[in-house]
Amino acid sequence: MTPQVRHGWRRLGQVTGLMVMAVLGIIDLRFGMLQLYDDAGRLLSLIRVGLAVVTVLVWLPAHPQGSRRLPTLALLVAAASIVVTGATMAVGFGATGVWGFAETCGLFASLYVVARRAAPRPAVGAVLALGLALIVLPSRGVTDDSYLIAALLLSLGAAGATAGGAYMRYLDHGRERALAAVRAEQRAEFARELHDFIAHHVTGIVVQAQGARFIAEQDPRRVILALEQIEQAGAETMNSMRRMVGVLRDPDAAPDAPLAPLAGLADLDSLLAGFNGSGAPAARLHVDGDLNVVPVEVSTTAYRVVMEALTNTRRHADGARSVDVQVFRGPEWLFVRVTDDGAAPRAAAPRGQQRYGLIGLTERVRTLGGRISAGPGAAGGWVVDAALPLNQGVAR
């Protein structure tokens, strides 16, 4: 349910509550003034309706979760109601049969709102005070055994209103915890994106800059081309960093930012073109099967596998001259294999530096129910293999 829909239902409930209280208030005034003939009785009848109006200040406003002002207002309303009940008994108006039906409705609504929105510790006292005000309320109009029945019914109603508010508070907390978990997962996802995309671009920039230094004297035109590619990669990197850092700083400030990159299998050609444009080794793409209708999460993950493999080849595959990227779509699985002819085993990462790219990629693939492995190939070089289920029902 969207926030607009929830707000609409809340407004509808408030309007309905106000209409019900208005009808009950008219009933209180009519029967109260008919049975209480003197001026003191009529004044008391008006006070009862006034208390019903005061309860609106408790349950009508949109109080924030954990409000400390709300239980204070509720305690004041409950205290006023109890005082009026005591005054009614003291002046002898305790057998009229009318005790304030509109006020009863307002106290029930106040109980519900306090149980749902008030700060936990002050809410306990406010709930007890409102419950007491409801239980003694029938003594204004009933003095015989009927009081016990009325008090019992009001006690059950008070318990129901409190339980309903507490249950909605529990649901709100569960929703907040789920939202916090999604945001934490979102931040972890962006951290992986920072590595996958920016490390890929920065690696290409470094390689192109190194190549440009060696060919500067031999072929100045190639230097210009390399500088253009460096500029483009740098601009893409800066745009990615601005978007991701903005979302990491305040996820709510950028609701339209994608949670995952839009690049997928359809972008492999441009990925390999950019890789080849930065110098050796040369990468070739082999596709077998229709890749047009592939789930988005599978397509983007396959793209990530290829990107991470190419980045690691550039960084760690000494002497590599070629890279083969193979993508095969079966009936239920998508298979991705990236092989290079570089030296194996690869050199270990420097001390204190972890290869977070492969770790994050492994987590992503396993989340989809797939499998991934990386290691020396049987014929030499390095092989990255990934199997991604096209249907979650076949994941094992």
N, C-alpha and C positions, 0 to 999 in steps of 0.2 A: 504494500500500500504506500503510495507516494505521500510526501509531507502535505501536499495540497489537499489530498483526499482525507487524510487524518484530521487536518485543520477544519475541513468542512463538516465532518462528523462531529467533531468537538463543538463547533458552533451550533449545530443542530441540537445536540444534547443540552447545551446551555439555554437555548431559546425554549426548548420543551420544558426544562426545569423551571424557568421563570414563569411560563404560562401555568404550570401546575401549581406553583406557589401562589400566583395571583388568584386562581380560583379558590384555593384553600383559604387564602387571606380574606376573601369576600365572605366565605362561609363563617370564618371565625368572627368577623365583625357583625354579621347579621344575627347569628345565634347568641353571641356574647352580649350584644346590646339588648337583645330581647329579654334575656334572663337576668342581666345585671341592671337594675333600674336606676340606681342613684348615680351621681356624678363620679364617685370613686370607682364604681364598677365599670362605667364606660371608659374611664381613663385606663383602668387595668386592661380592658379589652384592646385599647389602642396600643398599649405598651407591648402586649403579646405580638400584635402584628408588626410593631416596630422591631422587635427582636428577630422576627422572621426576615425582615428586610436587612438587618445587620448581618445575618448569616451569609447573605449574598457576597459580602466583602471577603469572606473566607473561601467559598467554593467557586466563585465566578472568575476571578482574575487568573491569568496564566502564570502561576507561580513556577519559578525554576526548581529543578530537582535539588533536594537538599536545602530548601529554604528555611531560614531561621525566623523570618518574620511571620511565616504562616502559622507555626504552633503558638506564637505569642497572641496573634489575633484569635485563634481558636480558643485559647485559655480565657481570654477576655469575654468572648461570646458565651462560653460555658458558664463562667462565673456570673455573668449578668442573668442568664437563664435560671440558674439555681437561686439567685437572690430574688428574682420575681416569683419563683415557685414558693419560696419561704414567705414572701410578703403576702401572697395569695392565701396561704394557709393561716397566716397571722390575723388577717382582717376578716376571716370567715367566709371567703368565697370559694370553698373547696368542694361544693356539691352541685355545681352547675351543669356538669356533663360536658363542658367545653374546656380544653386545656391548651389549645394552640396547635391546630393541625399544620398550618403553614410553617410554624416554627419547627415542628417535628421533622417535616420534610427538609428544611434547611439544615438542621443538625445532622441528619443522615448524610446529606451531601457533603457537609463539612468533615464528617468522619472519614468518608471515602477519600476526599482530597488530601487530608492530613496524612492518612495512612500511605498514600501514594507519593506525595511530594515533599513532605516536611523532612527536616533533618532528623536522623534516626533517634538520637537521645531525647531531644525535646518533644518528639512526636509521641513518645510513650505517655508522658504526662498529659499532653493535649488529648490523646485518645481516651485516657481514663476519665478526664474531666468531662469531655463530651458525652461519654457513655453514662456517667453519673447524672448529667443533666437530662438525658433522655429517660433514664429509669425513674427519676423522681417527677418527671413532667406530668404523668397522669394524676398525681395527687392534687393538681389544681382543679380538676373537674370530677374526680371519683374518690370517695372516701370509704366505700364498703369493700366487699371481697372482690369486686370487679377490678379493683386497682391491681391486685396480684396478677390477674390475667393480662391486663394492659401492660403492666411492667414487664412481664415475661415476654410478650410479643415484641415490645420495643427492645428488650435485651437481645433477642434473636436477630432483630433487624440491625441493631448496632454491630453485633458480631459479623453479620453478613457484609455490611458496608465496610467494616475494617478488613475483613478477609479479602474482599474484592479489591480494595485499594492496595493491600500488601501484595496480592497476586500480580496486579498490573505493575507495581514497583519491581517485582522480580523479573517480569518480562522486559521491562525497560533496561534493567541491569544486564540481562542476558543479551539484549540487542546492542548495548554499549560494549560489552565484552567481545561480541562477534565483530563489531565494527573496529575495535582496537586490534583484534587478531588480523583482520583484513588489511588494516593499515600497516601493521608490522610486516605482513607478508609482502605488501606492496613495496615497502622500503627495501626489503631484502631483494625483491625482483629488480628494483632500480639499481641496487648495488651491483647485481650481476650484469645489468645492462651497461653500467659504467665500465666494467672490465671488458665485456665482449665487444662493444662498439668502439669505445674510445681507445682501448688498447690496440684494436685492429688498425684504426686510422693512424694512431701515433707511430705504430711499428712501420706502417707504410711510409709515413713522413720521414722517419729516420733513415730508412733504406734508400728512399729517393734522394735525400740530401747527401748521403754518402756516395751514391752513384754520380750525382751531379758534380761532386768535387773532382772525381776522376776523369770525367769526360769534358770538363770545362774547356780545356785547351784543344781537344780533338774535334769536338762537334758542338759549337755554341748553340745551335738550334735545338738540340736535344736537351740542353740545359734549360732553355726557355720552356719546353714542354714539361720537364720535370718540375720546374717552379710552379707552373700552372696547376699541375696535379697536387703539389704540396699545398698550394693556396686553397684548392677545393676541399681537400681532406681536412685542412685546418678549420675552414669555415663550418663544415659538417660537424666536426668535433665540438667546436664552440657552441653551436646550436643545440647539440645533444646535451652538453653539460648544463647550459642555461635551463633547458626544460626539466632535466632530471633534478638539478639542485633546487629549482623552484618548487617542485613537488615534494622533495625530501624536507624542505624547510617548512612548508605549509601545504599538506595534501589537499585541504579544502579550498585553497586559493586557485587551484588549477583543475577543476572537475573534468575538463575536456581532454586533459592529457591522457594519452593511451597508456594502459597498464602494461602493454607488451609492444614490442616493435611491430611495425606494419610489414617489415620485410619478410618474405617467405620464399617458397620454391620458385615462384615466378621471377624473383630477383637474383637468382644464382648466376645468370649470365653477366649481369652488371657487376656482381661481386667478383667473379673471376676476371672480368675485364680490368677492374681496378687493381686486382692482385698482379696480373700480368704487366700492367703498365708501370709497376714499381720495380721491374727488373726480374732477374732469375730468382727462383726456378719458374718454369712455365707450367700453368695449370690447364687441364683439359676436363671438360664436362661430358659425361656419358649418361643419358637418360633412357630408361626402359619402362614404358607404361605411361598411362595418362595421369598427369599431375594436376589437371585443371580442377578436379573436385576432390580436394583433400581437406580434412578439418583444419581450421585455422591454427589451433594449438600444435597440431602435428607439423604443419607447414612451417611455422615460425621456429619450432624446435629443430627441425631438419636444417633450416638455414643457419641456426646457431651452431649446430654440429660442424657444418662445413666451415663457417667463419672461424670457429675456435681452432679447428684442425689447420687451416691455412695460416692463422696467426702463429701457432706453435711451430709450423714448418719454417716460417720466416725467422723465428727466433732461435730455434734449437736444431734444425736439420742442417748440419754442416755438410757442405758439398752437394746438396740436393740440386738436381737439374730439372726434374719434372715432378708434377703432382697430378694424380688422376682422381677425379671426383666422380663417383658412380652412384646414381640414384635409381633404385628399382622399386616399382610398385607392384605388390602382389595382391591377391584377393582380399587379404585381411591385414597385411603388414606393409609398412614402407621401410625399405632398407637403404641405408646410406653408408658408403665406404669411401674413405679418403686415404690414399696411399702415396707415399713419396719414396724416392730412392736415396735419401740421405743416410748418414751414418746412424747405426743403432748398436747398442743402446744410446739413448739421448743423455746429454749431460744433466746432472742433477741441478735443481734450482739453487741459486746462491743461498748461503746461510741466512736465516731470518726472513726469507722470501718464500711464500707459499703460492702454489699455482691454483689460485682461486677459480680461474676460468673453468678448468676441467672438473673441479669439485662441484661448482654451481651447475654445470651442464649435466653432470651425473644425477644430481638431485632433480633437475627438471625432467630428464628422460624417465627416471624411475617414478616420478609423480604421475606421468602418463601411462605407466604400466609397461614401459619399454626397457630395453637393455642397451648398454654401451660398454665398449672395451677399447683400450688403447695399448699398443705394445709393438714389439718388433715383428716384422712380417716374416713368413717362412722363406721367402726369396730375398730377404734383406729389406732395408728401409724401415718405415714406420707405418702402421696401419691403425686407423680409427674406424671402428665398426659400430653402427647403431641400428637398432630395430625398433620401430615405433608402431604401435597398434593403431589401425585406422578405425577400429571400433572398440570401445572400452570393454565390451563383452568378451573379447578374445585376449585381453591383457591377463598375464599370469605373473 
